[in-house]
Amino acid sequence: MDKYKIVDNAEEADTPWVIPAEIKEQYNDLYSRVIKGKPSVKKRLDKFWKRYPNVPMIWNFEAIWHEVNGNSEKSNEIVEQTLQKFPDYLYARTQKAIFLVEEGQFEAAHNLLGGGELDISVLYPERKAFHYPECRSYAQAAIEYLAGTNRFEEAEKYNDKLRDEKFEKDFITEIKNRIEHYRLKKYKEDRKKLDEKKKIANTRETHTLPQIMETLLSKNEAFEYLYEDSIWNLNENAVLNDIENNKEALIDELHYIMNHSLLVSEYAYDEYEESDAVLNAALLLGYVDPEKGFDELLTHLRQPEEYIDFWFEDVLDEVVSAYFQKPSDELLLKVKNFVLEPLVSSHSKNMLIEFLGIMIEADAGYQQKVIDTLSALMQAFYDERENTDLLDTDVVASLVGAALDIKAAELMPQIEKMYEEELVSCFVTGSMEDARNSMQDEEKRKFYFYKNLQEHIQYLGDFDDDSDYQQVFDGEDSIYDEDGFDGYDYEDYEEDMVPVVPKDPYANTPRNAPCPCGSGKKYKRCHGRS
């Protein structure tokens, strides 16, 4: 843009195209109505088209009017005719280039834009001044080409240059949205390609136990609070009192909940008899009878996924972590065997794999044992790569992720082998190059573990206090109005991809990691919630 001037007055631009005085007088009104697609302007356009057939601007206005009114086919036809009649007319070249980019004909689009450096001066080297709309039209086509060919960084730099040149803010935002449109398009294409390669294991579709058509009710009325209290608001005093004074009866009730809920799942699911009793029981057993409790939990995790979701919702990992606070060889073996069971939900397996890191956090002596377990599991999945009831690329990716979390560099040869066989879901752990870079990062992932049941209950209770979260909506600096509307239409996301929402500086934090803000909560329960 240093080679020429950008002028606001069309008469100062050394364009070869002469605009008749009659059109010049009506230009602003004509242009305003055309870009709005006003039906009333069509007669005027047609009249000028017949009267001035050698003025390409009228042809361009005709094409714009049809495009705005949703007739892209007619618009493209007029652009084609304009280009044939006026091969050096800028707007015809830029519009045609955009059409070609959308059709994937990138080389032809590049040639229309000059075939070299993407600058308007390449097309018209003899010109020294361009009208602002000319530069805007060329820039739009050039950036469409760059984004369409996945050269997103170049497209963004081009747009930054336009901003530095004081192009309109709305235009800069529009271009940014177009870049994001192509970025999203590439993401979807990549996802589709990877999904075609992705292997999802068959999962269980029916219960492992016969069903009883009745609701889940307490066996001992003294523990009614386990059925009534939310996991986020569990009666800490009642729990601690029962553990001290009525432990045997409490444990019996907890096991009853875990086992009987399996028998009434279908009825509860159909009737929507929702209760946090199973969540509460699973949490408490992790501290008062973890060995038997974990076996019962695994039985739940073997059920069809919709029933797991019904009893545990998205809170499952909050209670399962309790069983990994005190590492044991038996627990490690149970996890290994469970991960290798066919027909089990990948979500259940992935969660247990992820929590292996807690064992190392609790006892550093388990580092090598966990590494050996991950190695054995990777080898087993490699050997069973044709077993459609077992192999799931998401589960393999979780194994890779767990190895990266604990910096098990000795597993890299196995990880590379899994990638070579396309057994790893790249949308979970990224590419092989991403895995290498992550392994080279010296910082290990921090896993939070609780000192005792009381601390765990209090931690979950913190989430019942939504004051920090509500401040986003109710605070003085809130971006939301009194009706909770933030001024952004989310239904139009793909058309308007610069939402008016605050940026999250912690967005790359793992879901289950402590939030970097220092609240002591997990990221997904703190800044990750919004």
PyMOL commands that set and color helices and strands:
alter all, ss='L'
color gray80, all
select helices_A, chain A and resi 10-12+21-35+39-51+56-68+72-85+90-102+106-112+120-123+132-148+152-164+169-197+221-223+225-228+231-233+236-245+247-263+265-271+277-288+290-301+305-312+316-324+329-339+346-354+356-362+364-383+393-405+409-420+426-429+432-440+453-464+467-474+490-492+523-525+527-529
alter helices_A, ss='H'
color red, helices_A
select strands_A, chain A and resi 5-7+129-131
alter strands_A, ss='S'
color yellow, strands_A
deselect
rebuild
show_as cartoon
